[in-house]
Amino acid sequence: MINAKKLRQDFPILDQVVNDESLVYLDNAATTQKPDSVLQTMVSYYQEDNANVHRGVHTLAERATEKYEAAREKVRQFVHARETAEVLFTRGTTTALNWVAQSFGDAFVKEGDEIVISYMEHHSNVVPWQQLAKRKRAVLKYISVTEDGFLNMEEAKQQITEKTAIVAIAHASNVLGVVNPIAELTHLAHQQQAAMVVDAAQAVPHMPVDVQELDVDFYAFSGHKMCAPTGIGVLYGKRKWLEQMEPVEFGGEMIDFVHPYESTWTELPWKFEAGTPNIAGGIGLGSAVDYLNEIGLAKIYQHEKELVHYALPQLQAIDGLTIYGPTNPGDHTGVIAFNLEGLHPHDVATALDMEGVAVRAGHHCAQPLLEYLNVNATVRASFYLYNTKEDADRLVEAIKMTKEFFEHGTF
């Protein structure tokens, strides 16, 4: 069991007052807060070890390199990659998916090939494939979502064919709160000799992950959604593909030799990491991995499940509130998207903020999904390891007060 109240002490930002109310932070699907241990690790790097990595032989450079590459090894163990050569540091999930679309896609997708995604994808797992399809004159196909918010697996079996070159699916939805059967989808893709690409931004921070067990070809996630700094992310890729792929950024660090008219690339993983990397971010990500490992991803997952089991029935009992995604709490991650009848989501989010409850309102970078659901926007509350049942109570009470205010003009 997680003692969320105790964990909150690790996050200084949570101990503040917003609009004369104590803060309840429920925008974790957008970004999570950072524990003091991560912040101090980054401060320590800048105060004691600040130097460029891989290039210097002086003491500070060697210390910085050691810590930066140690973070890569921590990430490798965290997702159970086979070797650190398969762990590429990126700016985030978006960059990672773009690298796959531009490098792997341009190399292996041919005219007439098919790229299969779903209607529940984040824009980062839509737009790169749209652009790839245009460049290569390939066909972009969608898997639908069932009425209760799940990926339509029967349709997936029909959409993934011998023409499929890439299947790109989110491990967990940032709106519907469902976890997709990635291992099964990977099997379907590999049966057709297609590559499996996974947007794992909403999965890695919340549940144990083993990329070898899932057998995925590429797996992308962001540090800032897992207690690490912004501007750092990871692309896991199988060595057999990374060795065949060309870098998409060029310059220092990623080269072996540069001649006046010709250059060669260094070995994996640095072949893809041009320029000075986000060193502090990488070291901070390693510290975040340590923090999450100390708590335990299985415990974090169970804690979020308990919060959803507690909160979802109370939300479902509010008259006029529509929840998107599964109605069974057991099928939900910590993400709950909803709307209040007759109210714009932005008005609801603003009213909740006045009660100190921070949620997200808008299309959540998932416009194809909202168009599919026939709504323009939703409100989204998302729980994490430091949230409590008291936070859920504050959310429910704030929604009821908002509803009362807009209906009758009083709290």
Secondary structure, DSSP 4 states (H G I P E B T S, - for coil): ---HHHHGGG-GGGS-EETTEE-EE-BTTT-----HHHHHHHHHIIIII-S-SSS--SHHHHHHHHHHHHHHHHHHHHHT-S-GGGEEEESSHHHHHHHIIIIIHHHH--TT-EEEEETT--GGGTHHHHHHHHHHT-EEEEE-B-TTS-B-HHHHHHHS-TTEEEEEEESB-SSS--B--HHHHHHHHHHTT-EEEEE-TTTTTTS---HHHHT-SEEEEESTTTTSPTT-EEEEE-HHHHTTPPPSS-SSSSEEEEETTEEEE--TTGGG--SS--HHHHHHHHHHHHHHHHH-HHHHHHHHHHHHHHHHHHHHTSTTEEEES-SSGGG--SEEEEEETTS-HHHHHHHHHHTTEE-EEE-TT-HHHHHHHT-S-EEEEE--TT--HHHHHHHHHHHHHHHHHHHHS--
